[in-house]
Amino acid sequence: MAKKIEKKIVGYEVVNLDDQRKKAAQDEKNQIEGMHENVERPEMLVGATYKIKTPQSEHALYVTINDMVLNHGTKHEIRQPFEIFINSKNMDHFQWVVALTRVISAVFRKGGDITFLVDEMKAVFDPQGGYFKPGGGGFMPSIVAEIGFAMESHMKMIGLIKEEKMPAAQREMILAKRAEYDNLNGEAKGEDNGDFPADAKLCAKCVTKAVIIMDGCLTCLNCGDSKCG
């Protein structure tokens, strides 16, 4: 539709639509709130509590991770861990538990990529030895490592860590190896080994006692890790 200009033209400019779109996107990005040290704690946080029961203690540990909801009500809404608490009736570990929660909470509030904490925690080994979780839950090298696994579960739940799905072809290969192994060796399972063979070894990748030798190759029936590629 044509529009008649009835006033005198006093100036003009050429509008670049691409530049306008980039500026609008940058303005929107600048308005997205991220986690940083100056974010004030609201009256209410959302979170979850994870129970850790180990054979090393009569009492369970309860790990609570509370999240800050940033950019609430927008398409950029995210949950970001803000603080962590660990409670137990067992007071043997009180000092290091308090220190650990304060340090982790401080890192949470710094912002940025905090997922590295999971790998750091899971890599802590108890010099007195770890333990197997009942029901085939895998090997835990230490209580600290299991706290790391709880943190990993939480970060997956809120979307900070994307869970890698095993390709269908690899899953079919594992099932075929398992069936072949059972035919050759029977279907005996270990007491704390869940659905895996009783003589399975510990997998260095997923810390599950699920590694078998098939065709001269070490293969994990849980995560698919293989020494033969």
C-alpha positions as CSV (number, residue, x, y, z in Angstrom):
1,M,0.0,0.0,0.0
2,A,1.4,3.4,-1.1
3,K,1.6,6.2,1.4
4,K,1.8,9.8,0.4
5,I,4.5,11.9,2.2
6,E,2.9,15.3,3.0
7,K,5.8,16.7,5.1
8,K,9.2,17.8,3.9
9,I,11.9,15.1,4.2
10,V,14.6,16.4,6.6
11,G,16.7,13.3,6.8
12,Y,16.9,9.6,6.0
13,E,18.9,6.5,6.8
14,V,19.3,3.1,5.2
15,V,18.0,0.4,7.6
16,N,19.9,-2.9,7.5
17,L,17.4,-5.6,8.7
18,D,20.2,-8.1,9.5
19,D,21.8,-5.6,11.8
20,Q,18.5,-4.8,13.5
21,R,17.9,-8.5,14.1
22,K,21.4,-9.0,15.6
23,K,21.0,-6.0,17.8
24,A,17.6,-7.3,19.0
25,A,19.1,-10.7,19.7
26,Q,22.0,-9.1,21.6
27,D,19.7,-7.0,23.7
28,E,17.7,-10.1,24.6
29,K,20.9,-11.9,25.5
30,N,22.0,-9.1,27.7
31,Q,18.6,-9.3,29.6
32,I,19.1,-13.1,30.4
33,E,20.1,-13.4,34.0
34,G,22.9,-15.9,34.8
35,M,24.3,-17.1,38.1
36,H,26.9,-14.9,39.7
37,E,28.1,-14.0,43.2
38,N,25.8,-11.0,43.6
39,V,22.5,-12.9,43.0
40,E,20.5,-12.6,46.1
41,R,19.0,-15.7,47.7
42,P,15.2,-15.6,47.5
43,E,12.9,-16.6,50.3
44,M,12.2,-20.0,48.7
45,L,14.3,-22.3,46.6
46,V,13.3,-25.5,44.8
47,G,15.4,-28.6,45.1
48,A,15.6,-32.3,45.8
49,T,17.0,-34.6,48.5
50,Y,19.0,-37.8,47.7
51,K,19.5,-40.6,50.2
52,I,22.9,-42.3,50.4
53,K,23.1,-45.5,52.4
54,T,26.5,-47.1,52.6
55,P,27.7,-50.3,54.4
56,Q,30.4,-48.2,56.0
57,S,27.9,-46.5,58.3
58,E,24.8,-47.4,60.3
59,H,23.1,-44.1,59.4
60,A,22.3,-42.8,55.9
61,L,23.5,-39.5,54.4
62,Y,20.8,-37.1,53.0
63,V,22.1,-34.8,50.3
64,T,19.9,-31.8,49.5
65,I,20.6,-29.6,46.5
66,N,18.5,-26.4,46.2
67,D,18.3,-24.5,42.9
68,M,17.7,-20.9,41.9
69,V,15.1,-20.4,39.1
70,L,16.6,-17.8,36.8
71,N,14.6,-15.9,34.1
72,H,11.3,-17.2,35.6
73,G,8.4,-17.2,33.3
74,T,10.4,-16.7,30.1
75,K,11.7,-19.0,27.4
76,H,15.1,-18.7,29.0
77,E,14.0,-20.1,32.4
78,I,16.6,-22.4,33.9
79,R,17.4,-24.0,37.2
80,Q,20.9,-23.5,38.6
81,P,22.2,-25.2,41.7
82,F,22.6,-22.6,44.5
83,E,23.4,-24.5,47.7
84,I,24.0,-28.0,49.0
85,F,23.4,-29.5,52.4
86,I,24.4,-32.9,53.8
87,N,22.8,-34.3,56.9
88,S,23.2,-37.5,58.9
89,K,22.9,-38.8,62.4
90,N,26.5,-40.1,62.1
91,M,28.7,-37.3,63.4
92,D,32.0,-39.0,62.5
93,H,32.3,-37.0,59.3
94,F,30.8,-33.7,60.6
95,Q,33.9,-31.5,60.0
96,W,34.6,-32.5,56.4
97,V,30.9,-32.6,55.5
98,V,30.4,-29.0,56.6
99,A,33.6,-27.9,54.8
100,L,32.5,-29.8,51.6
101,T,29.0,-28.3,51.6
102,R,30.4,-24.7,52.0
103,V,33.0,-25.1,49.3
104,I,30.5,-26.6,46.8
105,S,27.9,-24.0,47.6
106,A,30.4,-21.3,47.0
107,V,31.3,-22.8,43.6
108,F,27.6,-23.0,42.7
109,R,27.2,-19.3,43.3
110,K,30.2,-18.4,41.2
111,G,28.2,-19.4,38.1
112,G,29.7,-20.6,34.9
113,D,30.1,-24.3,34.1
114,I,29.9,-26.2,37.4
115,T,29.5,-29.7,36.0
116,F,33.2,-30.3,36.5
117,L,32.5,-30.8,40.2
118,V,30.8,-34.2,39.4
119,D,34.0,-35.6,37.8
120,E,36.2,-34.3,40.6
121,M,34.0,-35.8,43.3
122,K,33.6,-39.2,41.5
123,A,37.4,-39.5,41.2
124,V,37.9,-39.5,45.0
125,F,39.0,-42.9,46.3
126,D,38.9,-44.1,49.9
127,P,42.3,-45.5,50.9
128,Q,40.5,-48.1,53.0
129,G,38.6,-49.3,50.0
130,G,35.2,-48.6,48.4
131,Y,32.0,-50.6,48.5
132,F,29.3,-52.0,46.2
133,K,25.8,-50.6,46.4
134,P,23.2,-53.2,47.2
135,G,21.1,-54.4,44.3
136,G,23.6,-54.0,41.6
137,G,24.0,-50.3,42.0
138,G,27.6,-50.3,41.0
139,F,30.9,-49.8,42.8
140,M,31.4,-46.6,44.9
141,P,35.1,-45.8,45.4
142,S,34.2,-43.6,48.4
143,I,31.4,-41.7,50.2
144,V,32.5,-38.5,48.5
145,A,32.3,-40.2,45.1
146,E,28.7,-41.3,45.8
147,I,27.8,-37.7,46.7
148,G,29.3,-36.9,43.3
149,F,26.9,-39.4,41.7
150,A,24.0,-37.8,43.6
151,M,25.1,-34.4,42.2
152,E,25.3,-35.9,38.7
153,S,21.7,-37.3,39.0
154,H,20.5,-33.8,40.0
155,M,22.3,-32.0,37.2
156,K,20.8,-34.4,34.7
157,M,17.4,-33.9,36.2
158,I,17.5,-30.1,35.7
159,G,19.2,-30.3,32.3
160,L,22.7,-29.1,33.1
161,I,24.2,-32.5,32.1
162,K,22.8,-34.1,29.0
163,E,22.5,-37.9,29.4
164,E,24.2,-39.7,26.6
165,K,22.0,-42.4,25.1
166,M,23.6,-45.6,23.8
167,P,23.2,-46.1,20.1
168,A,20.7,-48.8,19.2
169,A,23.3,-50.8,17.3
170,Q,25.6,-50.8,20.3
171,R,22.8,-51.9,22.6
172,E,21.9,-54.8,20.3
173,M,25.6,-55.8,20.2
174,I,25.7,-55.9,24.0
175,L,22.5,-57.9,24.2
176,A,23.9,-60.4,21.7
177,K,27.2,-60.8,23.6
178,R,25.2,-61.3,26.8
179,A,23.1,-64.0,25.3
180,E,26.2,-65.7,23.8
181,Y,28.0,-65.5,27.2
182,D,25.0,-66.9,29.1
183,N,24.7,-69.8,26.7
184,L,28.4,-70.7,27.2
185,N,28.6,-70.0,31.0
186,G,25.1,-70.3,32.4
187,E,23.1,-67.4,33.9
188,A,24.5,-67.3,37.4
189,K,24.5,-63.8,38.9
190,G,26.4,-62.4,41.8
191,E,24.8,-61.6,45.1
192,D,25.3,-57.8,44.6
193,N,25.7,-57.9,40.9
194,G,22.2,-57.2,39.7
195,D,21.6,-58.5,36.2
196,F,25.2,-59.2,35.4
197,P,27.2,-62.4,35.5
198,A,28.7,-63.5,38.9
199,D,32.3,-63.5,37.5
200,A,32.0,-60.0,35.9
201,K,34.8,-57.6,36.6
202,L,34.6,-53.9,37.5
203,C,34.3,-51.4,34.6
204,A,36.7,-48.5,34.9
205,K,34.3,-46.3,32.9
206,C,30.9,-46.8,34.6
207,V,32.2,-48.4,37.9
208,T,29.7,-51.3,37.5
209,K,30.7,-54.9,38.0
210,A,29.7,-55.9,34.4
211,V,32.9,-56.5,32.4
212,I,33.2,-59.9,30.7
213,I,35.6,-61.5,28.3
214,M,34.1,-62.4,25.0
215,D,36.2,-63.5,22.0
216,G,39.3,-62.5,23.9
217,C,38.0,-58.9,24.4
218,L,37.0,-57.1,27.6
219,T,33.4,-55.7,27.2
220,C,31.2,-54.0,29.7
221,L,27.6,-55.2,29.6
222,N,26.4,-52.0,31.2
223,C,27.9,-49.1,29.3
224,G,29.3,-51.0,26.3
225,D,32.9,-49.9,26.9
226,S,35.3,-52.3,25.0
227,K,39.0,-52.6,24.8
228,C,38.6,-53.8,21.2
229,G,36.9,-50.6,20.1
